[in-house]
Amino acid sequence: MLALVAATDDLPAGVETGIRLTTENADADHAALLAAGVDAGPDVLRWGGGVPAVFLFRDPDGNTLRIVERS
């Protein structure tokens, strides 16, 4: 479940939300979001050692979310 809440003085927009979404293919989703004009990070980050691929993107209010590839 995902709840969207309007920004207020006590809860401003433009923050790291802590929201993580999963995908089967981080590269494909990253490319699709960039092609759609979404403000996404420049690269899919990969560290190896069992750490899943991840990239970030921002919603129109500047809030940051991350997409993590399932292993």
C-alpha positions as CSV (number, residue, x, y, z in Angstrom):
1,M,0.0,0.0,0.0
2,L,1.2,3.5,-0.8
3,A,-0.3,6.6,0.8
4,L,0.2,10.0,-0.7
5,V,0.1,13.0,1.6
6,A,0.0,16.7,0.6
7,A,3.0,18.7,1.7
8,T,2.6,21.0,4.7
9,D,4.8,23.3,6.8
10,D,5.5,20.4,9.1
11,L,5.9,17.8,6.3
12,P,7.7,19.6,3.4
13,A,8.1,18.3,-0.2
14,G,11.5,17.5,-1.7
15,V,12.7,15.0,0.8
16,E,14.2,11.4,0.7
17,T,11.0,9.4,1.2
18,G,12.6,6.1,2.1
19,I,10.3,4.5,-0.5
20,R,11.8,1.6,-2.4
21,L,10.1,-0.1,-5.3
22,T,11.2,-3.3,-6.9
23,T,11.7,-4.3,-10.5
24,E,12.9,-7.3,-12.4
25,N,15.0,-5.2,-14.8
26,A,16.5,-1.9,-13.4
27,D,18.3,-1.1,-16.7
28,A,15.0,-1.2,-18.7
29,D,13.0,0.7,-16.1
30,H,15.8,3.3,-15.8
31,A,15.9,3.8,-19.6
32,A,12.1,4.0,-19.8
33,L,11.8,6.6,-17.1
34,L,14.6,8.7,-18.6
35,A,12.8,8.5,-22.1
36,A,9.6,9.6,-20.4
37,G,11.3,12.7,-19.1
38,V,11.4,11.6,-15.4
39,D,14.1,13.2,-13.3
40,A,16.2,10.0,-12.7
41,G,19.8,9.5,-11.6
42,P,22.3,9.3,-14.4
43,D,23.1,5.6,-13.9
44,V,21.9,2.3,-12.4
45,L,24.3,1.7,-9.5
46,R,25.9,-1.7,-9.2
47,W,28.3,-2.7,-6.3
48,G,28.5,-6.5,-6.8
49,G,28.8,-8.9,-3.9
50,G,25.1,-9.7,-3.8
51,V,24.0,-6.0,-3.6
52,P,21.1,-5.4,-5.9
53,A,21.2,-2.8,-8.7
54,V,19.5,0.4,-7.7
55,F,18.7,3.8,-9.1
56,L,16.8,6.9,-7.8
57,F,14.3,9.1,-9.3
58,R,12.4,12.2,-8.2
59,D,8.7,12.9,-8.4
60,P,7.5,16.3,-9.7
61,D,7.7,17.8,-6.1
62,G,11.4,16.7,-5.8
63,N,10.8,13.8,-3.4
64,T,13.3,11.0,-4.0
65,L,12.3,7.3,-4.4
66,R,14.5,4.4,-5.4
67,I,14.0,1.4,-7.6
68,V,15.8,-1.8,-6.5
69,E,16.3,-4.8,-8.8
70,R,15.1,-8.1,-7.4
71,S,17.9,-10.7,-7.3
